[in-house]
């Protein structure tokens, strides 16, 4: 596999990435054993993957429901013409909202897709009216509540 910028991954590095995407808390020795390398070469490969930006950060994934974030909402946001001229202002506002987990710029009928969490629908309603709809340039917001999750993963298909 050749990555953008010409960096290539060999089969060991792909396997290391697959393993670390599932459980980054594994020791280098445990990863090395699963990959079929000794510890030192495995550590060097992991170090290179971090230095070269293949591994961007290491985090703990938290179950949103266990921390009381039961509502999962997808919002499509359309900006007015003035708002489109100030995309940076919109992006800065969205980055400041901890409820917004992801934000994507889209091509098509809407400008952005947001993935939002909240304790419940009433909390989302307050967020919508008091914060999201008040961002300068917002013309329309179409919200869709997710009823259940069929699949969720952070692991890329390597």
N, CA, C and O atoms as a GROMACS GRO file, in nm:
protein
  632
    1UNK      N    1   0.086  -0.118   0.000
    1UNK     CA    2   0.000   0.000   0.000
    1UNK      C    3   0.090   0.123   0.000
    1UNK      O    4   0.178   0.134   0.084
    2UNK      N    5   0.068   0.213  -0.092
    2UNK     CA    6   0.141   0.338  -0.094
    2UNK      C    7   0.049   0.447  -0.044
    2UNK      O    8  -0.061   0.467  -0.094
    3UNK      N    9   0.097   0.517   0.056
    3UNK     CA   10   0.018   0.623   0.117
    3UNK      C   11   0.044   0.754   0.044
    3UNK      O   12   0.142   0.766  -0.029
    4UNK      N   13  -0.044   0.854   0.065
    4UNK     CA   14  -0.020   0.986   0.005
    4UNK      C   15   0.117   1.036   0.043
    4UNK      O   16   0.161   1.018   0.157
    5UNK      N   17   0.186   1.098  -0.050
    5UNK     CA   18   0.320   1.147  -0.024
    5UNK      C   19   0.426   1.043  -0.054
    5UNK      O   20   0.545   1.067  -0.030
    6UNK      N   21   0.386   0.925  -0.105
    6UNK     CA   22   0.483   0.825  -0.143
    6UNK      C   23   0.524   0.731  -0.032
    6UNK      O   24   0.601   0.638  -0.057
    7UNK      N   25   0.477   0.752   0.090
    7UNK     CA   26   0.510   0.661   0.198
    7UNK      C   27   0.443   0.528   0.172
    7UNK      O   28   0.326   0.523   0.134
    8UNK      N   29   0.518   0.419   0.191
    8UNK     CA   30   0.457   0.289   0.169
    8UNK      C   31   0.455   0.210   0.298
    8UNK      O   32   0.539   0.226   0.386
    9UNK      N   33   0.356   0.124   0.307
    9UNK     CA   34   0.340   0.038   0.423
    9UNK      C   35   0.363  -0.106   0.379
    9UNK      O   36   0.307  -0.150   0.279
   10UNK      N   37   0.445  -0.177   0.454
   10UNK     CA   38   0.460  -0.319   0.423
   10UNK      C   39   0.355  -0.397   0.501
   10UNK      O   40   0.277  -0.340   0.577
   11UNK      N   41   0.354  -0.529   0.480
   11UNK     CA   42   0.250  -0.611   0.542
   11UNK      C   43   0.255  -0.607   0.694
   11UNK      O   44   0.152  -0.616   0.760
   12UNK      N   45   0.375  -0.594   0.751
   12UNK     CA   46   0.388  -0.587   0.896
   12UNK      C   47   0.328  -0.457   0.950
   12UNK      O   48   0.258  -0.458   1.052
   13UNK      N   49   0.355  -0.348   0.881
   13UNK     CA   50   0.303  -0.219   0.925
   13UNK      C   51   0.151  -0.213   0.913
   13UNK      O   52   0.083  -0.157   1.000
   14UNK      N   53   0.098  -0.271   0.807
   14UNK     CA   54  -0.048  -0.277   0.794
   14UNK      C   55  -0.109  -0.359   0.909
   14UNK      O   56  -0.211  -0.321   0.966
   15UNK      N   57  -0.044  -0.469   0.941
   15UNK     CA   58  -0.094  -0.553   1.049
   15UNK      C   59  -0.083  -0.481   1.182
   15UNK      O   60  -0.174  -0.489   1.265
   16UNK      N   61   0.028  -0.412   1.203
   16UNK     CA   62   0.046  -0.333   1.326
   16UNK      C   63  -0.066  -0.230   1.338
   16UNK      O   64  -0.125  -0.215   1.445
   17UNK      N   65  -0.095  -0.160   1.230
   17UNK     CA   66  -0.202  -0.060   1.234
   17UNK      C   67  -0.338  -0.123   1.262
   17UNK      O   68  -0.417  -0.067   1.338
   18UNK      N   69  -0.366  -0.238   1.201
   18UNK     CA   70  -0.493  -0.306   1.228
   18UNK      C   71  -0.504  -0.341   1.376
   18UNK      O   72  -0.609  -0.320   1.438
   19UNK      N   73  -0.398  -0.394   1.432
   19UNK     CA   74  -0.398  -0.433   1.573
   19UNK      C   75  -0.414  -0.311   1.663
   19UNK      O   76  -0.495  -0.314   1.756
   20UNK      N   77  -0.338  -0.205   1.638
   20UNK     CA   78  -0.344  -0.086   1.723
   20UNK      C   79  -0.479  -0.014   1.711
   20UNK      O   80  -0.523   0.050   1.807
   21UNK      N   81  -0.544  -0.023   1.595
   21UNK     CA   82  -0.676   0.038   1.583
   21UNK      C   83  -0.777  -0.031   1.673
   21UNK      O   84  -0.873   0.031   1.718
   22UNK      N   85  -0.755  -0.157   1.700
   22UNK     CA   86  -0.846  -0.232   1.788
   22UNK      C   87  -0.811  -0.216   1.935
   22UNK      O   88  -0.900  -0.212   2.019
   23UNK      N   89  -0.681  -0.207   1.967
   23UNK     CA   90  -0.641  -0.196   2.108
   23UNK      C   91  -0.503  -0.134   2.118
   23UNK      O   92  -0.402  -0.204   2.112
   24UNK      N   93  -0.499  -0.003   2.134
   24UNK     CA   94  -0.372   0.069   2.141
   24UNK      C   95  -0.302   0.048   2.276
   24UNK      O   96  -0.186   0.086   2.292
   25UNK      N   97  -0.372  -0.010   2.372
   25UNK     CA   98  -0.311  -0.030   2.504
   25UNK      C   99  -0.219  -0.152   2.508
   25UNK      O  100  -0.152  -0.175   2.609
   26UNK      N  101  -0.215  -0.230   2.402
   26UNK     CA  102  -0.127  -0.346   2.398
   26UNK      C  103   0.019  -0.303   2.408
   26UNK      O  104   0.058  -0.200   2.353
   27UNK      N  105   0.098  -0.381   2.477
   27UNK     CA  106   0.241  -0.353   2.485
   27UNK      C  107   0.305  -0.380   2.349
   27UNK      O  108   0.248  -0.451   2.266
   28UNK      N  109   0.421  -0.323   2.329
   28UNK     CA  110   0.493  -0.348   2.204
   28UNK      C  111   0.523  -0.497   2.190
   28UNK      O  112   0.519  -0.551   2.080
   29UNK      N  113   0.552  -0.563   2.301
   29UNK     CA  114   0.580  -0.707   2.297
   29UNK      C  115   0.456  -0.784   2.250
   29UNK      O  116   0.468  -0.879   2.172
   30UNK      N  117   0.339  -0.745   2.297
   30UNK     CA  118   0.216  -0.814   2.256
   30UNK      C  119   0.187  -0.790   2.109
   30UNK      O  120   0.145  -0.882   2.038
   31UNK      N  121   0.209  -0.667   2.062
   31UNK     CA  122   0.189  -0.638   1.920
   31UNK      C  123   0.289  -0.718   1.838
   31UNK      O  124   0.253  -0.778   1.737
   32UNK      N  125   0.414  -0.718   1.880
   32UNK     CA  126   0.519  -0.791   1.808
   32UNK      C  127   0.483  -0.938   1.795
   32UNK      O  128   0.500  -0.997   1.689
   33UNK      N  129   0.434  -0.996   1.902
   33UNK     CA  130   0.397  -1.138   1.899
   33UNK      C  131   0.286  -1.163   1.798
   33UNK      O  132   0.292  -1.259   1.721
   34UNK      N  133   0.185  -1.077   1.797
   34UNK     CA  134   0.072  -1.095   1.706
   34UNK      C  135   0.112  -1.074   1.560
   34UNK      O  136   0.057  -1.136   1.469
   35UNK      N  137   0.210  -0.986   1.538
   35UNK     CA  138   0.254  -0.954   1.403
   35UNK      C  139   0.356  -1.056   1.352
   35UNK      O  140   0.366  -1.079   1.231
   36UNK      N  141   0.430  -1.117   1.443
   36UNK     CA  142   0.533  -1.211   1.402
   36UNK      C  143   0.670  -1.147   1.388
   36UNK      O  144   0.751  -1.190   1.305
   37UNK      N  145   0.695  -1.045   1.469
   37UNK     CA  146   0.826  -0.978   1.471
   37UNK      C  147   0.882  -0.986   1.612
   37UNK      O  148   0.810  -1.015   1.707
   38UNK      N  149   1.012  -0.959   1.625
   38UNK     CA  150   1.067  -0.942   1.759
   38UNK      C  151   1.034  -0.800   1.805
   38UNK      O  152   0.990  -0.717   1.726
   39UNK      N  153   1.056  -0.774   1.932
   39UNK     CA  154   1.012  -0.647   1.991
   39UNK      C  155   1.080  -0.525   1.930
   39UNK      O  156   1.013  -0.427   1.898
   40UNK      N  157   1.212  -0.530   1.912
   40UNK     CA  158   1.284  -0.411   1.861
   40UNK      C  159   1.238  -0.368   1.722
   40UNK      O  160   1.207  -0.250   1.704
   41UNK      N  161   1.231  -0.458   1.624
   41UNK     CA  162   1.182  -0.414   1.493
   41UNK      C  163   1.037  -0.366   1.497
   41UNK      O  164   1.000  -0.274   1.424
   42UNK      N  165   0.956  -0.428   1.582
   42UNK     CA  166   0.816  -0.386   1.594
   42UNK      C  167   0.812  -0.244   1.651
   42UNK      O  168   0.737  -0.160   1.602
   43UNK      N  169   0.891  -0.218   1.755
   43UNK     CA  170   0.894  -0.084   1.815
   43UNK      C  171   0.938   0.019   1.713
   43UNK      O  172   0.880   0.128   1.705
   44UNK      N  173   1.042  -0.015   1.633
   44UNK     CA  174   1.090   0.080   1.531
   44UNK      C  175   0.981   0.111   1.429
   44UNK      O  176   0.967   0.225   1.385
   45UNK      N  177   0.905   0.010   1.390
   45UNK     CA  178   0.797   0.031   1.294
   45UNK      C  179   0.687   0.119   1.354
   45UNK      O  180   0.637   0.211   1.289
   46UNK      N  181   0.649   0.091   1.478
   46UNK     CA  182   0.547   0.174   1.545
   46UNK      C  183   0.596   0.317   1.557
   46UNK      O  184   0.520   0.411   1.532
   47UNK      N  185   0.721   0.335   1.595
   47UNK     CA  186   0.780   0.469   1.606
   47UNK      C  187   0.775   0.541   1.472
   47UNK      O  188   0.740   0.659   1.467
   48UNK      N  189   0.809   0.472   1.363
   48UNK     CA  190   0.804   0.533   1.229
   48UNK      C  191   0.661   0.570   1.192
   48UNK      O  192   0.637   0.676   1.135
   49UNK      N  193   0.566   0.481   1.223
   49UNK     CA  194   0.426   0.509   1.192
   49UNK      C  195   0.378   0.635   1.265
   49UNK      O  196   0.298   0.711   1.211
   50UNK      N  197   0.425   0.655   1.386
   50UNK     CA  198   0.390   0.777   1.461
   50UNK      C  199   0.459   0.899   1.402
   50UNK      O  200   0.395   1.001   1.378
   51UNK      N  201   0.591   0.889   1.379
   51UNK     CA  202   0.668   1.003   1.326
   51UNK      C  203   0.617   1.046   1.188
   51UNK      O  204   0.612   1.165   1.158
   52UNK      N  205   0.580   0.948   1.104
   52UNK     CA  206   0.535   0.979   0.969
   52UNK      C  207   0.387   1.016   0.961
   52UNK      O  208   0.335   1.041   0.852
   53UNK      N  209   0.318   1.020   1.075
   53UNK     CA  210   0.180   1.067   1.077
   53UNK      C  211   0.075   0.964   1.043
   53UNK      O  212  -0.042   0.999   1.027
   54UNK      N  213   0.112   0.836   1.031
   54UNK     CA  214   0.010   0.733   1.009
   54UNK      C  215  -0.074   0.716   1.135
   54UNK      O  216  -0.195   0.694   1.128
   55UNK      N  217  -0.009   0.725   1.249
   55UNK     CA  218  -0.079   0.724   1.378
   55UNK      C  219  -0.081   0.868   1.424
   55UNK      O  220   0.023   0.926   1.456
   56UNK      N  221  -0.200   0.926   1.428
   56UNK     CA  222  -0.211   1.068   1.459
   56UNK      C  223  -0.230   1.098   1.607
   56UNK      O  224  -0.189   1.204   1.655
   57UNK      N  225  -0.293   1.005   1.680
   57UNK     CA  226  -0.310   1.022   1.824
   57UNK      C  227  -0.361   0.892   1.883
   57UNK      O  228  -0.410   0.804   1.812
   58UNK      N  229  -0.348   0.881   2.014
   58UNK     CA  230  -0.394   0.762   2.085
   58UNK      C  231  -0.496   0.810   2.187
   58UNK      O  232  -0.469   0.898   2.269
   59UNK      N  233  -0.615   0.751   2.181
   59UNK     CA  234  -0.725   0.796   2.265
   59UNK      C  235  -0.799   0.678   2.328
   59UNK      O  236  -0.783   0.564   2.285
   60UNK      N  237  -0.879   0.709   2.429
   60UNK     CA  238  -0.973   0.610   2.484
   60UNK      C  239  -1.109   0.640   2.424
   60UNK      O  240  -1.153   0.755   2.422
   61UNK      N  241  -1.176   0.537   2.375
   61UNK     CA  242  -1.310   0.554   2.320
   61UNK      C  243  -1.410   0.534   2.433
   61UNK      O  244  -1.409   0.431   2.501
   62UNK      N  245  -1.496   0.633   2.452
   62UNK     CA  246  -1.590   0.633   2.563
   62UNK      C  247  -1.730   0.601   2.510
   62UNK      O  248  -1.770   0.654   2.406
   63UNK      N  249  -1.802   0.515   2.579
   63UNK     CA  250  -1.940   0.482   2.542
   63UNK      C  251  -2.027   0.602   2.576
   63UNK      O  252  -2.045   0.635   2.694
   64UNK      N  253  -2.081   0.668   2.476
   64UNK     CA  254  -2.157   0.792   2.498
   64UNK      C  255  -2.278   0.770   2.588
   64UNK      O  256  -2.313   0.858   2.666
   65UNK      N  257  -2.342   0.655   2.577
   65UNK     CA  258  -2.462   0.628   2.659
   65UNK      C  259  -2.426   0.616   2.807
   65UNK      O  260  -2.500   0.661   2.894
   66UNK      N  261  -2.311   0.555   2.835
   66UNK     CA  262  -2.270   0.538   2.975
   66UNK      C  263  -2.238   0.670   3.042
   66UNK      O  264  -2.238   0.679   3.165
   67UNK      N  265  -2.209   0.773   2.963
   67UNK     CA  266  -2.184   0.906   3.020
   67UNK      C  267  -2.303   0.999   3.000
   67UNK      O  268  -2.291   1.120   3.015
   68UNK      N  269  -2.419   0.940   2.965
   68UNK     CA  270  -2.542   1.017   2.960
   68UNK      C  271  -2.569   1.092   2.831
   68UNK      O  272  -2.655   1.180   2.829
   69UNK      N  273  -2.499   1.059   2.723
   69UNK     CA  274  -2.524   1.124   2.595
   69UNK      C  275  -2.605   1.029   2.508
   69UNK      O  276  -2.551   0.960   2.422
   70UNK      N  277  -2.735   1.027   2.532
   70UNK     CA  278  -2.824   0.927   2.472
   70UNK      C  279  -2.878   0.967   2.335
   70UNK      O  280  -2.921   0.880   2.259
   71UNK      N  281  -2.877   1.093   2.303
   71UNK     CA  282  -2.928   1.138   2.173
   71UNK      C  283  -2.812   1.154   2.075
   71UNK      O  284  -2.710   1.216   2.105
   72UNK      N  285  -2.832   1.095   1.958
   72UNK     CA  286  -2.731   1.100   1.852
   72UNK      C  287  -2.800   1.161   1.731
   72UNK      O  288  -2.895   1.104   1.678
   73UNK      N  289  -2.753   1.277   1.687
   73UNK     CA  290  -2.822   1.354   1.584
   73UNK      C  291  -2.727   1.385   1.469
   73UNK      O  292  -2.609   1.413   1.490
   74UNK      N  293  -2.780   1.379   1.349
   74UNK     CA  294  -2.708   1.423   1.230
   74UNK      C  295  -2.779   1.548   1.180
   74UNK      O  296  -2.900   1.545   1.158
   75UNK      N  297  -2.706   1.656   1.163
   75UNK     CA  298  -2.765   1.782   1.117
   75UNK      C  299  -2.701   1.824   0.986
   75UNK      O  300  -2.579   1.828   0.973
   76UNK      N  301  -2.787   1.856   0.889
   76UNK     CA  302  -2.741   1.910   0.762
   76UNK      C  303  -2.762   2.061   0.769
   76UNK      O  304  -2.872   2.108   0.794
   77UNK      N  305  -2.655   2.135   0.747
   77UNK     CA  306  -2.658   2.280   0.761
   77UNK      C  307  -2.634   2.345   0.626
   77UNK      O  308  -2.540   2.312   0.554
   78UNK      N  309  -2.722   2.439   0.593
   78UNK     CA  310  -2.707   2.518   0.472
   78UNK      C  311  -2.682   2.662   0.514
   78UNK      O  312  -2.754   2.717   0.599
   79UNK      N  313  -2.581   2.724   0.455
   79UNK     CA  314  -2.550   2.863   0.485
   79UNK      C  315  -2.612   2.953   0.380
   79UNK      O  316  -2.633   2.912   0.266
   80UNK      N  317  -2.641   3.076   0.420
   80UNK     CA  318  -2.686   3.174   0.321
   80UNK      C  319  -2.564   3.224   0.244
   80UNK      O  320  -2.451   3.190   0.279
   81UNK      N  321  -2.585   3.305   0.142
   81UNK     CA  322  -2.475   3.351   0.058
   81UNK      C  323  -2.369   3.423   0.141
   81UNK      O  324  -2.250   3.405   0.119
   82UNK      N  325  -2.412   3.505   0.235
   82UNK     CA  326  -2.318   3.577   0.321
   82UNK      C  327  -2.240   3.478   0.407
   82UNK      O  328  -2.120   3.495   0.429
   83UNK      N  329  -2.309   3.376   0.455
   83UNK     CA  330  -2.244   3.275   0.538
   83UNK      C  331  -2.136   3.199   0.463
   83UNK      O  332  -2.032   3.167   0.520
   84UNK      N  333  -2.161   3.170   0.336
   84UNK     CA  334  -2.062   3.097   0.256
   84UNK      C  335  -1.934   3.178   0.239
   84UNK      O  336  -1.825   3.122   0.226
   85UNK      N  337  -1.948   3.309   0.241
   85UNK     CA  338  -1.830   3.395   0.228
   85UNK      C  339  -1.747   3.392   0.356
   85UNK      O  340  -1.630   3.431   0.355
   86UNK      N  341  -1.805   3.345   0.464
   86UNK     CA  342  -1.736   3.342   0.593
   86UNK      C  343  -1.728   3.199   0.648
   86UNK      O  344  -1.762   3.175   0.764
   87UNK      N  345  -1.683   3.105   0.565
   87UNK     CA  346  -1.675   2.966   0.607
   87UNK      C  347  -1.585   2.948   0.729
   87UNK      O  348  -1.612   2.864   0.815
   88UNK      N  349  -1.479   3.026   0.737
   88UNK     CA  350  -1.388   3.015   0.851
   88UNK      C  351  -1.459   3.052   0.981
   88UNK      O  352  -1.435   2.990   1.085
   89UNK      N  353  -1.545   3.152   0.976
   89UNK     CA  354  -1.621   3.194   1.094
   89UNK      C  355  -1.716   3.082   1.138
   89UNK      O  356  -1.729   3.055   1.258
   90UNK      N  357  -1.782   3.018   1.043
   90UNK     CA  358  -1.870   2.906   1.075
   90UNK      C  359  -1.789   2.791   1.134
   90UNK      O  360  -1.827   2.734   1.236
   91UNK      N  361  -1.678   2.757   1.070
   91UNK     CA  362  -1.594   2.646   1.117
   91UNK      C  363  -1.543   2.673   1.258
   91UNK      O  364  -1.541   2.582   1.341
   92UNK      N  365  -1.503   2.794   1.286
   92UNK     CA  366  -1.455   2.829   1.421
   92UNK      C  367  -1.566   2.812   1.524
   92UNK      O  368  -1.542   2.761   1.633
   93UNK      N  369  -1.686   2.855   1.491
   93UNK     CA  370  -1.799   2.840   1.583
   93UNK      C  371  -1.828   2.692   1.608
   93UNK      O  372  -1.847   2.652   1.723
   94UNK      N  373  -1.830   2.612   1.503
   94UNK     CA  374  -1.860   2.469   1.517
   94UNK      C  375  -1.753   2.400   1.601
   94UNK      O  376  -1.786   2.316   1.685
   95UNK      N  377  -1.627   2.435   1.581
   95UNK     CA  378  -1.519   2.375   1.661
   95UNK      C  379  -1.534   2.405   1.809
   95UNK      O  380  -1.484   2.329   1.892
   96UNK      N  381  -1.601   2.512   1.843
   96UNK     CA  382  -1.616   2.550   1.985
   96UNK      C  383  -1.731   2.476   2.054
   96UNK      O  384  -1.746   2.487   2.176
   97UNK      N  385  -1.812   2.403   1.979
   97UNK     CA  386  -1.926   2.331   2.036
   97UNK      C  387  -1.885   2.187   2.070
   97UNK      O  388  -1.867   2.107   1.978
   98UNK      N  389  -1.871   2.153   2.196
   98UNK     CA  390  -1.831   2.016   2.230
   98UNK      C  391  -1.934   1.912   2.190
   98UNK      O  392  -1.900   1.795   2.176
   99UNK      N  393  -2.059   1.951   2.171
   99UNK     CA  394  -2.165   1.859   2.129
   99UNK      C  395  -2.142   1.806   1.987
   99UNK      O  396  -2.188   1.697   1.952
  100UNK      N  397  -2.071   1.885   1.905
  100UNK     CA  398  -2.044   1.847   1.767
  100UNK      C  399  -1.918   1.760   1.764
  100UNK      O  400  -1.807   1.808   1.790
  101UNK      N  401  -1.936   1.633   1.733
  101UNK     CA  402  -1.824   1.539   1.729
  101UNK      C  403  -1.751   1.542   1.595
  101UNK      O  404  -1.630   1.525   1.590
  102UNK      N  405  -1.827   1.563   1.488
  102UNK     CA  406  -1.769   1.565   1.354
  102UNK      C  407  -1.840   1.670   1.271
  102UNK      O  408  -1.959   1.696   1.290
  103UNK      N  409  -1.767   1.729   1.179
  103UNK     CA  410  -1.824   1.827   1.086
  103UNK      C  411  -1.755   1.810   0.952
  103UNK      O  412  -1.632   1.809   0.944
  104UNK      N  413  -1.836   1.795   0.848
  104UNK     CA  414  -1.784   1.776   0.712
  104UNK      C  415  -1.840   1.881   0.619
  104UNK      O  416  -1.958   1.916   0.628
  105UNK      N  417  -1.757   1.932   0.529
  105UNK     CA  418  -1.802   2.020   0.422
  105UNK      C  419  -1.852   1.929   0.310
  105UNK      O  420  -1.785   1.833   0.273
  106UNK      N  421  -1.969   1.961   0.257
  106UNK     CA  422  -2.031   1.877   0.154
  106UNK      C  423  -2.045   1.951   0.022
  106UNK      O  424  -2.044   2.074   0.018
  107UNK      N  425  -2.058   1.874  -0.084
  107UNK     CA  426  -2.098   1.928  -0.214
  107UNK      C  427  -2.243   1.888  -0.231
  107UNK      O  428  -2.281   1.776  -0.197
  108UNK      N  429  -2.323   1.977  -0.284
  108UNK     CA  430  -2.463   1.942  -0.307
  108UNK      C  431  -2.556   2.046  -0.249
  108UNK      O  432  -2.525   2.164  -0.244
  109UNK      N  433  -2.674   1.999  -0.204
  109UNK     CA  434  -2.780   2.089  -0.157
  109UNK      C  435  -2.752   2.151  -0.022
  109UNK      O  436  -2.806   2.256   0.010
  110UNK      N  437  -2.668   2.088   0.059
  110UNK     CA  438  -2.633   2.143   0.190
  110UNK      C  439  -2.483   2.164   0.196
  110UNK      O  440  -2.407   2.106   0.118
  111UNK      N  441  -2.440   2.247   0.290
  111UNK     CA  442  -2.300   2.284   0.299
  111UNK      C  443  -2.220   2.199   0.399
  111UNK      O  444  -2.102   2.174   0.378
  112UNK      N  445  -2.285   2.156   0.507
  112UNK     CA  446  -2.216   2.083   0.612
  112UNK      C  447  -2.301   1.969   0.665
  112UNK      O  448  -2.423   1.975   0.665
  113UNK      N  449  -2.234   1.865   0.711
  113UNK     CA  450  -2.298   1.757   0.784
  113UNK      C  451  -2.231   1.750   0.920
  113UNK      O  452  -2.108   1.740   0.930
  114UNK      N  453  -2.312   1.756   1.025
  114UNK     CA  454  -2.262   1.751   1.162
  114UNK      C  455  -2.311   1.624   1.230
  114UNK      O  456  -2.425   1.582   1.211
  115UNK      N  457  -2.224   1.565   1.310
  115UNK     CA  458  -2.264   1.455   1.398
  115UNK      C  459  -2.259   1.511   1.539
  115UNK      O  460  -2.155   1.558   1.585
  116UNK      N  461  -2.374   1.505   1.606
  116UNK     CA  462  -2.393   1.573   1.734
  116UNK      C  463  -2.443   1.474   1.839
  116UNK      O  464  -2.520   1.384   1.807
  117UNK      N  465  -2.399   1.490   1.962
  117UNK     CA  466  -2.453   1.412   2.073
  117UNK      C  467  -2.506   1.508   2.179
  117UNK      O  468  -2.459   1.621   2.194
  118UNK      N  469  -2.606   1.459   2.252
  118UNK     CA  470  -2.668   1.537   2.360
  118UNK      C  471  -2.728   1.439   2.460
  118UNK      O  472  -2.752   1.323   2.426
  119UNK      N  473  -2.754   1.485   2.581
  119UNK     CA  474  -2.815   1.395   2.680
  119UNK      C  475  -2.950   1.341   2.636
  119UNK      O  476  -2.983   1.225   2.661
  120UNK      N  477  -3.029   1.427   2.571
  120UNK     CA  478  -3.162   1.387   2.526
  120UNK      C  479  -3.209   1.486   2.420
  120UNK      O  480  -3.138   1.582   2.388
  121UNK      N  481  -3.328   1.463   2.366
  121UNK     CA  482  -3.378   1.549   2.259
  121UNK      C  483  -3.403   1.692   2.309
  121UNK      O  484  -3.382   1.788   2.235
  122UNK      N  485  -3.447   1.706   2.433
  122UNK     CA  486  -3.468   1.840   2.488
  122UNK      C  487  -3.337   1.918   2.495
  122UNK      O  488  -3.334   2.038   2.468
  123UNK      N  489  -3.228   1.850   2.532
  123UNK     CA  490  -3.097   1.916   2.536
  123UNK      C  491  -3.052   1.954   2.395
  123UNK      O  492  -2.995   2.061   2.375
  124UNK      N  493  -3.079   1.866   2.297
  124UNK     CA  494  -3.045   1.900   2.159
  124UNK      C  495  -3.128   2.020   2.113
  124UNK      O  496  -3.076   2.109   2.045
  125UNK      N  497  -3.255   2.023   2.149
  125UNK     CA  498  -3.340   2.136   2.111
  125UNK      C  499  -3.282   2.267   2.165
  125UNK      O  500  -3.278   2.367   2.094
  126UNK      N  501  -3.237   2.266   2.290
  126UNK     CA  502  -3.176   2.387   2.348
  126UNK      C  503  -3.048   2.423   2.273
  126UNK      O  504  -3.024   2.540   2.243
  127UNK      N  505  -2.966   2.323   2.244
  127UNK     CA  506  -2.843   2.347   2.168
  127UNK      C  507  -2.877   2.406   2.031
  127UNK      O  508  -2.814   2.502   1.986
  128UNK      N  509  -2.977   2.348   1.966
  128UNK     CA  510  -3.017   2.394   1.833
  128UNK      C  511  -3.062   2.541   1.836
  128UNK      O  512  -3.012   2.623   1.759
  129UNK      N  513  -3.156   2.573   1.924
  129UNK     CA  514  -3.212   2.709   1.926
  129UNK      C  515  -3.115   2.812   1.983
  129UNK      O  516  -3.111   2.925   1.935
  130UNK      N  517  -3.038   2.776   2.084
  130UNK     CA  518  -2.953   2.874   2.153
  130UNK      C  519  -2.813   2.888   2.095
  130UNK      O  520  -2.747   2.990   2.116
  131UNK      N  521  -2.767   2.786   2.022
  131UNK     CA  522  -2.629   2.793   1.973
  131UNK      C  523  -2.617   2.770   1.823
  131UNK      O  524  -2.573   2.858   1.750
  132UNK      N  525  -2.657   2.651   1.775
  132UNK     CA  526  -2.635   2.616   1.635
  132UNK      C  527  -2.706   2.713   1.540
  132UNK      O  528  -2.645   2.764   1.447
  133UNK      N  529  -2.833   2.737   1.563
  133UNK     CA  530  -2.909   2.824   1.472
  133UNK      C  531  -2.868   2.971   1.485
  133UNK      O  532  -2.906   3.053   1.401
  134UNK      N  533  -2.793   3.004   1.589
  134UNK     CA  534  -2.749   3.142   1.610
  134UNK      C  535  -2.614   3.172   1.544
  134UNK      O  536  -2.570   3.287   1.543
  135UNK      N  537  -2.549   3.070   1.488
  135UNK     CA  538  -2.422   3.094   1.420
  135UNK      C  539  -2.447   3.181   1.299
  135UNK      O  540  -2.536   3.150   1.219
  136UNK      N  541  -2.372   3.290   1.283
  136UNK     CA  542  -2.394   3.379   1.169
  136UNK      C  543  -2.384   3.305   1.036
  136UNK      O  544  -2.292   3.226   1.014
  137UNK      N  545  -2.481   3.332   0.948
  137UNK     CA  546  -2.480   3.274   0.815
  137UNK      C  547  -2.563   3.148   0.800
  137UNK      O  548  -2.585   3.102   0.688
  138UNK      N  549  -2.611   3.090   0.911
  138UNK     CA  550  -2.690   2.968   0.902
  138UNK      C  551  -2.827   3.002   0.845
  138UNK      O  552  -2.900   3.084   0.900
  139UNK      N  553  -2.861   2.938   0.734
  139UNK     CA  554  -2.991   2.959   0.671
  139UNK      C  555  -3.089   2.849   0.709
  139UNK      O  556  -3.203   2.877   0.746
  140UNK      N  557  -3.044   2.723   0.701
  140UNK     CA  558  -3.132   2.609   0.732
  140UNK      C  559  -3.053   2.503   0.805
  140UNK      O  560  -2.934   2.484   0.783
  141UNK      N  561  -3.124   2.432   0.894
  141UNK     CA  562  -3.068   2.314   0.959
  141UNK      C  563  -3.174   2.205   0.953
  141UNK      O  564  -3.287   2.224   0.998
  142UNK      N  565  -3.138   2.092   0.898
  142UNK     CA  566  -3.226   1.975   0.895
  142UNK      C  567  -3.165   1.870   0.986
  142UNK      O  568  -3.055   1.820   0.960
  143UNK      N  569  -3.236   1.837   1.092
  143UNK     CA  570  -3.184   1.742   1.191
  143UNK      C  571  -3.251   1.606   1.175
  143UNK      O  572  -3.372   1.597   1.151
  144UNK      N  573  -3.171   1.502   1.189
  144UNK     CA  574  -3.220   1.365   1.185
  144UNK      C  575  -3.169   1.295   1.309
  144UNK      O  576  -3.049   1.293   1.336
  145UNK      N  577  -3.261   1.236   1.384
  145UNK     CA  578  -3.224   1.164   1.507
  145UNK      C  579  -3.198   1.018   1.472
  145UNK      O  580  -3.281   0.953   1.408
  146UNK      N  581  -3.084   0.968   1.515
  146UNK     CA  582  -3.052   0.827   1.495
  146UNK      C  583  -3.125   0.747   1.603
  146UNK      O  584  -3.114   0.776   1.722
  147UNK      N  585  -3.199   0.646   1.561
  147UNK     CA  586  -3.273   0.563   1.655
  147UNK      C  587  -3.184   0.455   1.718
  147UNK      O  588  -3.195   0.427   1.837
  148UNK      N  589  -3.098   0.396   1.637
  148UNK     CA  590  -3.006   0.294   1.689
  148UNK      C  591  -2.883   0.290   1.599
  148UNK      O  592  -2.884   0.340   1.487
  149UNK      N  593  -2.778   0.228   1.650
  149UNK     CA  594  -2.655   0.213   1.574
  149UNK      C  595  -2.647   0.070   1.521
  149UNK      O  596  -2.659  -0.026   1.597
  150UNK      N  597  -2.628   0.057   1.393
  150UNK     CA  598  -2.611  -0.074   1.332
  150UNK      C  599  -2.463  -0.111   1.330
  150UNK      O  600  -2.426  -0.224   1.358
  151UNK      N  601  -2.379  -0.014   1.297
  151UNK     CA  602  -2.234  -0.035   1.295
  151UNK      C  603  -2.167   0.095   1.333
  151UNK      O  604  -2.203   0.202   1.284
  152UNK      N  605  -2.070   0.085   1.420
  152UNK     CA  606  -1.985   0.199   1.450
  152UNK      C  607  -1.844   0.148   1.473
  152UNK      O  608  -1.824   0.051   1.546
  153UNK      N  609  -1.750   0.211   1.410
  153UNK     CA  610  -1.610   0.171   1.425
  153UNK      C  611  -1.521   0.291   1.400
  153UNK      O  612  -1.561   0.387   1.333
  154UNK      N  613  -1.403   0.286   1.453
  154UNK     CA  614  -1.302   0.386   1.422
  154UNK      C  615  -1.189   0.323   1.340
  154UNK      O  616  -1.098   0.393   1.296
  155UNK      N  617  -1.196   0.191   1.319
  155UNK     CA  618  -1.090   0.119   1.250
  155UNK      C  619  -1.104   0.134   1.098
  155UNK      O  620  -1.209   0.105   1.041
  156UNK      N  621  -0.997   0.177   1.034
  156UNK     CA  622  -0.995   0.188   0.890
  156UNK      C  623  -0.970   0.051   0.828
  156UNK      O  624  -0.899  -0.030   0.888
  157UNK      N  625  -1.025   0.024   0.711
  157UNK     CA  626  -1.007  -0.107   0.648
  157UNK      C  627  -0.871  -0.116   0.578
  157UNK      O  628  -0.859  -0.079   0.460
  158UNK      N  629  -0.772  -0.163   0.647
  158UNK     CA  630  -0.636  -0.170   0.591
  158UNK      C  631  -0.608  -0.307   0.532
  158UNK      O  632  -0.498  -0.331   0.480
   0.00000   0.00000   0.00000
